[in-house]
Amino acid sequence: MLIKPAKNRRKIIYMLIVPLVVVSALVFANSEIKRQTSQKSTPTPLSEAERKAKVKKWEATLMV
């Protein structure tokens, strides 16, 4: 009789801890993704000459 309540108690503890670990892992992964995207710098606008050069290069690839 004393063995059964201990097994049930262990199952209940596992059932409480496992979701906690899963949720913690998801929150940590989400914060890492947000941190990586915030560290990326926004590209600086191209000058007019650079923009024209890129457009000509792009147009040249279309002709091939």
Secondary structure as GFF3:
##gff-version 3
##sequence-region A 1 64
A	DSSP	alpha_helix	3	39	.	.	.	ID=ss1
A	DSSP	alpha_helix	48	63	.	.	.	ID=ss2
###
